[in-house]
Amino acid sequence: MESHKRRKLDLTGRDPEDDEITQTSTSSTSISKSMVLDTRRSISPPIRKRSSAPQGLFQNSGEIPFSVEEASHLIEKEASPEQVSNIPTVSSFSPIETPTTLITSPVRLISVEDLPDTLNVNTISLRDILGNPLIKECWVFNFLIDVDFVMSQFDEDIRNSVQVKIVHGSWRKEDSNKIRIDEAAGRYPNVQAITAYMPEAYGTHHSKMIVLFRHDDRAEVVIFTANMIAGDWRMCQAVWKSPPLPLQTSGYDEQADSSLSLLGIGARFKHDLLAYLRKYETRTKSLVSTLSQHDFSSVRAALVASTPGKQNLRRLDPDTDTLWGWPAIQRVLSNIPMASLNPHIVIQISSVASIGEKWASNTFFDALSSSATSKDAKKKRSKFSIVFPTPDEIRRSIDGYSSGGSIHMKTQSPAQTKQLAYLKPMLCHWAGDAELQASESSSSMTMSPANIRLAGRRRAAPHIKTYVRFADSSMTRIDWALMTSANLSTQAWGTAANEADEVRICSYEIGVVVWPALWDDGIEDGAQMVPVFGKDTPDLSEENETGGEGAVEGIKTKVGWRMPYDLPLVPYGKNEQPWCATMPCEEPDWAGRSWPGFERS
């Protein structure tokens, strides 16, 4: 497959992806046409319609690392005859008679080269992000960074002129990551390596973000889950990309903006993002100055980030001060109502640290259970599930055991064994398609092919991190969804508050939260968020995506959330264990390789 296609500009020099997709409506006295709005496009530029021809089922775009027999087995597993006719393809955004406005998923999955084209519909590549020849300056924030890989993604016409800032957290002189970055940056006169301010000895610079400035005076903020190394872009990852941000009109005064207390609007997002960038101190002074000149009013999301250090919750005003870690997500979720009293929160991560049952239950899960539900309503702890791959799922992934080097849950020491016993009832499969898995599972749901909603990422090992609250047991409606760099750890989310109400965080993390009310235009219950599979736009049909006890009649707007894993979830069987990178695996992966296991620490 041709993974890096150069983006073409029209004669005005505009990027065609800046335009919003929409349809006109009929008068209020007749049935209105549907509107398909792309959340990745600016609200202000001229509107136009885009279409794309559908692609054939499982059209192969690259060599898949499986035998013919295995490939046939996978196709059989991926889609039953009942589902083949419903495999999503990119269809024309032509008007459809309906009163519902459809909103594309605000988060996109990345394109994975070794998957067929039919499983890469509406996906995005790093070249799509960095390949615009209008880019003049680029700030890259990440944990692992291959400078040569990053530079190869820019348009060749600007590769030697675009000003690139590489921000990483490897501060020790002997650190191999720092040595590699410094040596590579030295080969490019337009690349500057910057070491982040790292006040915590056990912290990491784990945030994954790109900030772009363009020659047309627009900026873009891109938040995602992948390291800037080639191998990570062969795994399942996700990307949130802001609309192009024009320069702020003169006369705007943030201090006088009363809307800063409103979460999910552009002004608050900008306020919190600049607060995050200021934590790097003088290293990002020029970035803060330039980005502060741009208008974020088209952004519909809340920023949830972590920065190293202590925060005293008693001294902070959440209306004006930016909170970090679990207090930040708790504050956002406290403003989002629950659609039902039976919520189900699914945590899908690529690493689980030593967290302790007390912190998980009394601090983090409590924070995720927060909502704007009336105080008079009975407070009920949400049901929790954790999606994490098994050794079998790593073995059968595109890169086999090599993918497992980026996925971590230690299970060997007595403390780790105790933690696993606590987490085990919550653990669910990433792929959920192993032989006899359904019968071994403790799930009571019949796992027939007809009722499986396919995300198309079973063979792409998960490095993505998502936290989603489903409103109903059938998981057809979403209260809120978070995409972030943060895994399940106290280093990322912060310790429990001490007696002085202080929370300590070790690492840098960044993510975005979205919820349906951001698109309801002031109409109570006017929008609904639904999981979408294999594409970014929800269906008009109510029966597949908005049924169940959480459904609301008369929805005017339906927002998609692109799912990285299949539904329904498949819980671990009695004898199944999560993947542990420090544990050797003698059974070969699809390429015939065994896994020696990382050294235990």
N, C-alpha and C positions, 0 to 999 in steps of 0.2 A: 504493500500500500504506500502511496505517496503521502508521507506523514507531514512534510513541510512544504506547503504550497504558499507561494508568495501572495500576499494580499494585494489586490489591485485597487488603485484609487481612481475616482472619477476625475473629470477634468478640473474640478474645483479644488482638488487636493484633499477632499474630505474622505474620511474612512467610512465606507458603506455600513460598517457595523455600528456606527453612531446613530443610525436612524432607527426610529421606533416602528414596530410593526403594529398596525391597527386597521380596523375596518370602520367604514362609516355606518351610522345607524339611521333607521327610518324615524319618522316622527313619533312622538309619544303616544299617538292614538293608534299606532299599528305595532305589530311585532317587530322589535328592534333586531338588527343584525348583531351577531356575536362580535366581540372585540377580542382579538388575540394579542395581548400586550407582552412584549419581551422586556423582562425586568432588567436586562443587561443594556438597555438602550436609554438614551437621554429622553427626557420628557419634551424638551423644547424643539429639537430639529424637525424638519418637514417629515411627514409620514409617508410611507410607501409600503407596498406589499412585496413579500419575498416568497418564492416557491422553490421547491426542490423535488426532484423526481424520486419516487420510492425505489428502494434497492431490493434485490432478491434475497430470499431467506438464506442466512448463513453463507452469503457470498464471501469467499475467502479473500482477504486482502494481504495475506502474508502467511508464511509457513507457521503452522501451529505445532508445537512440539509434542505430538502424540502419534501413536501408530494408527493405521487405518481402522483397526478394530476399536481402539480407544476413542478415536474421533467419532466413529459411528455411535458408540455408546454415549458419548457426551451429547451429541445432537439429540439422541433419543431422550436423554435426561433433561436437556435444556428446554425442550418443547414437545408436548404431546400433540397428537393429531388435532385434538380439540383446540389447542392454543395456536397452532400454526397459522390458522386463518386470522388470528388476532395479533400476530407479531407486529409491533409498532414500526412504522416507517415514517420518514419525513414526508408529510403530505402538504399540499398547497394550503396556504393560509387564506383561503377564499371565504367569503361570508357564508355563515350557516344560520338558518332561521332559529334563533333562541334568544331569550332575554338575559343570558348569562355571559359575563365577560370572563375570558380565560387568561390567566396570568402564567407565563412560563416560570419554571423553577428559578428562584434567585441564586441557587447553587448548581453548578454543573460538574459532571464527572469528567475526568481527563480521558483523552483518547488513548487506548492501549493498542499498539501496533499489531500484536499477535492475536488479537481477537477479530472475528469477522466483522465486516462493515455493518451488518445488521445489529451488532451489539455496540456499535460506536455512534449511534444516531444522536445528534445534538451535543456531542462531546467537544472538548476543547484541548488543544495542545499548547505546550510552552511556546512554540513558534507562533501560534495565534496571539499570544500575549505580548511577545517581544518582537514580532516580525514587522511591525508597522514602521515604515521609513520616516514617519513624522516624529518619532521619539528623539528627543535631544538629551534627556537626562534620565537615569534609571538608578534607583536605590533598591538594593537587594538585601533583605534581612532573612537570615536562615541559620541553621545549625551546621549542616554539612554542605559545602559549596565546592563544586568543580568549576573553576573560573573558565577554563577552555570550553566546557559544555555550555555554560551560560552565554559566552560570547558567540558561539556558533548559532544561537537562536535569533540573533539580530539580523535584520536585512543587511546583505553584503554591502550595500551602498553607504550604510552609516556605521558599520561595525567598527571602523577605526576612528570615528569621530564622536559617537555618542558617549557622554560622560557617565561612567558607571561607578557606583559606590557599593562596595561589598562589606556588609556589616555582619560580623560573626562574633562568637563568644570565646574563642580559643585564645586565652590571654597568656598562658605559660609559653615561654620561649621554646621549650623543648616539645611542645605539643605538635604532633605530626600534621594535624589539620591546619594549624597556623602556618607551619612551614610550607605546606603545599599551596595554601592560598597566597602567601607572600611571594613565593617564587613565581607562581603563575601570573599574579597581578603585575609583577615586574616586567613581564614580557609585553604588556599593553600600556602604552603611554597614557591612554584615556581611562585606565582603571585604577581606583584607589581602594586599598583594603583598610577597613576601620574595625578596631577591636571594641566591642561594646563595653560599657561600664558594668563590671561584674562584682558587686559587693559581697555576694554570698559564695563561700568556698565550694559548696555542693550544688550550686545552681548551674543551669545551662541556658544558652541563648537559643531557645527552642522555637521561637516565633518564625512564621513563614509568611513573608509579605514582600510585595514589590510596589514601589511608588514610581509612577512615570510622569514626566513632564514632556509636552509635545510642542512642536513649532507653531501649532495653531492656538497656543495659549490655553490649552486644556490639560488637566491632570487626570490621572487614573490611579485608583488604589485597588490592589489585587491581594486578597488574602486566601491562603490555600493550605494544603496539608503535606506537600511533598518537599523533601530536601532537594537542593539544586544539584543533584547527581543523576546520571542517566538511568541507573537502575530503579530509582524511585518513580520515574515516569513510565515504568512498565508494570506498576502495581495499581491497585484501585486507590485513587486520590480524588479530591474535590477542590473546586475553585469558586470563590465569590469575587466578582469583578464589579466595581462601581461603574455607574454611567460616566461618560466624560464630564469632567467638572470644569465649567468655565470660570473665568476670573470673576471675583466678587464685585458687585456694583458698588460704587463709591457711597460712602455714608453709612455703611453697615457697622453697628457697634455691638459686639458680642456681649459686653457687660450689661447692655440695656435690653438684650433679647430675653423676654419673659418665657419663651418657649424652651429654654434650656432644660427645664425640669421635665419636659415631655420626652419620654424614651421612644426611640424608633424613628425620630425625625432627623433630617440631615444636620441641623445645627448642633444637636446633642452628639451625634456621631462625630462630627468634626471636633467638638470640644474635647471629647474623650480620646480621640486619636492624637490630637496635639499634646494632650496631657501625657499619653503614653510615650510619644517621641521625645518629650522633654526629659524623660527619665534617663536618656542616654547622655544627658548634660551637654557639654559644648560640642560633642561629636556630631550632633544632628541640628545644630543651631541654624544653619543655612536652610536645611530641609523644612524645619518648622516655620521659618520666616516665609519661604516661598509657598508652601502648602496653605498657610493661613490666608493667603490672598485669593483662594479659590472658593467657589460657591458649592456647598454640599447639599443644597435644598432638594436635589433629585434622589438622594439616598433614602431608602426605606429599610432600615436595619438598626440594630443596637450593637455597639462594640462591646465585647467582653474580653478583657485582656488581663494578664498578670505581669507584674514587675517585681524584681527582687527587693526585699526590705520588709520593714514592719509598717503596718497601718493601724492606727488607733481608731476603732469604730465609734467611740464616744465623741471624738473631736471632729468627725467628718460630717459635713452636710451633704446628703446624697443628691440634693437638688442642684448643687453647684460643684461639689467635689467628685472626682472620679474614684470609684471603688475598684479594687483589684481582686482577682481570684474568685473563690466561692461567694464572698459578700457581693461581688458585682453581679454574678448570675442570679443570686437570691433577690437582689433589688429589682432586676429586670422582670423576673418571673412573678414577683409580688404584684406586678401591674398587669398581668395577663390572666384573664378568667379561665376557669376550667369549664369545658363544655359538658362534662358529666362528672359524677362522683366516683367513677371507676377508671381513673387514668392509668395508663401503662407507659412507664418511661423506659426507653431502650437506650442503653449506653453501648456504643460500638467504638472500640478503641484498638490501638496496636500495641499497647504496653500497660501492664499493671504492676505498680511498685508495691513495696511493703506498706500497706495503708492502715491496717488494724481495723477490726470490726467496729470499735467505738467511734473512730473518726468517720468511717464510711456511713454508719447508721445514724449517728447523732449530729454530724456536721454536714457532710456532703449530700447524703440522700435527703436530709431535711431541707437543705437549700434547694435542691432540685424539685422538691415537693411543694415549694412555695407557689401561691397563686393569689389572684385578686378576689377569690371567693369571699363572700360576706363572712364576717366574724361569727355571725349567728349560725352559719352552716356548719355541719359536723365536719371537723377536720379529719381527713382520712389519708393515711400514708399510701402513696402510689405503689403499684406493683412495679418491680424492677426486673429487667433482664439485661444481660451483658453478652454482646455478640463478640466472639473471639474464636480464632481458627484452631482446629485440632492438628496434630502431626500429619494425619492423612490428607487434610486440606492443603497443608503446606507442600507435601510431597507432590501433589497433583497440580500445583499452581504453575503458571507459565515459566517461572525461573526455578521451580522446585525448591530444594533446601536453601538455595541462595537467597530467596525472599525471606526466609525465616530469620536471617541475621538482623532484620529491621523490626522484628516482632518479639516482644519480651513478656513473659510471666514466669517468674521463678517458683519452683514447686518442690524443691529438694530438702531444704532445711526444716527442722521441726516447726519453726515459726511460719514458714511458707506453707507447710502442709496444713497447719491449723487455719491459715487464711484461706487456702483452697477449699477446705471443708465448709467454710462460711459462704464462699462465693459459688460453689458448685451448683446449688439449686437454681441459681440465676443464669448460669452459663448456657448459651445457645450457639449453634453452629454458624460459621460464616457461609459455607456453601450448602450444607445440609443435604447432600446428594449421594452419600456413600451407600454401598449395598447394605440392605437390611437395616439401615439407619432408622427408618420410620418405625419399624416394628420394635426396635430396641429403645426408642425414645419414650420418655415418660409423657409425651404429649398425648392428649386425648383426642386431638383433631385428626381426622382421617387425611393422610397425606397423599391423596390421589393427585395425579398430574393436573387434573382439571381445576383444582382450587389453589394451585401454587401461582403466585404472581412473581414473574421472573424479572430480576434486575439486570441479568446478563453479565454479572461480574464474578461468577463462581470460581473461574480459573485465574483471576487476577487477585493475588494475595493482598489483604487489606492493610494499607498504611493510613487510610482515612480515619478521621475521628468525628463522630457525630453523636449528638444527644438529642433524642426526640421524645416528646410526650404525646402519645396517641390518646385520643379522647374516648375510644370505645374498644371493647374486647376483640372485635373483628379487625381492628387497626385500619379503618377506612377514613379516619379523620384525624388531623393533627392540631394540637393546641399551640405548640411552638416547636422550633427546630434550631439546633445550634451546630455549626460547623467550626472546628477549632483545631489548633495545634496541640491542645492540652490533653494528655492521657490521664489515666486514673492514678494520681499520686498527690501527696501533700506538697511536694516540691512545686508542682504546677498550680495547684488550686489553693494552697495555703493551709497552715495548721488550724486546729480548733482555736477559738479565741481563748486567751488566758484570763486570769482574774482581772487584769487591767483592760480587758477587751481589745487586746492586741492580736493581730493575725500576722504570722510571718510567712513570706513567700520567698522561694529560692530562685525561681527561673522566670525568664521572659516567655510569655505565651500570648497568642492573639486569635480571636475568632469573632464570628458574627451570629446574632440571634435574629430570627424572623418569626412573625406570627400573623395570622390572617387579618387582624384588625388594621394592620398597616396599609391594607388595600380596600378597606370598607367604605372610604369616603364619608366617614361620619355616620353611617347607617349602622345601628346596633345589629349585630349578627348578620351584617350584610355581606360578609366574606367568609369563605371556608377554605382551609388548606387541606390538601389531600395528597397521599403518596402517589407518585407516578413511576412507571417502570419502563425502562428502555427508551425513554424520550423525556422531553422537558415540559411538554404542555399537557394539562389534564384533559380527559375526555369529557364530552358533553353528557354522555350517558351517566345517569345517576346510579344505576344498579351495581356497577363495578367499583366505584370509587367513593360514593358518599352514602352508602346504605348503613345499616346498623343503628344502634341506639343513640349514637352521637349525631346523627344527621339532623339538619335544620331545613325546614321548608322555606321556599322563597329566596334562596341564595342568589344574590346579584353578581357576585364575583367568586370565581374558583381559582385558587392559587395552587400550583403544583410544587411538590418537593421531590426532587429526583432521588430515588432510593438506590443505595449501593448494594443492598442485600435483599434476598427473596423474602416474601411473606406467604404464609404464616411462618413464624420462627420455629426452629427445630431444637428443642432442648437436648443437652448432652444425655447420652445413655449412661446407665449405671457404671459401666467400666471405662468410659471415655474420659480422657484427660486433655487439658489445653496444651497447645504447643509451648515447649520450654526450650529456649535457645541454648541453655547451658547443659541440657541433657542429650547425650549421644543417641543417634537413631541409626541402627544398622540396616533397617529395611530400606532399600534403594528408592530414590525418587524416580520420576518418569525417565530421567536421563541416565539412570543407573548409578547415581552418586549416593553415598552414605553421608551422614552428618556427624562430625566428631564431637560437636558440642563446644560452646565457648567456655573459657576458663571461669570457674565459679569465683565470685567475689563476695 
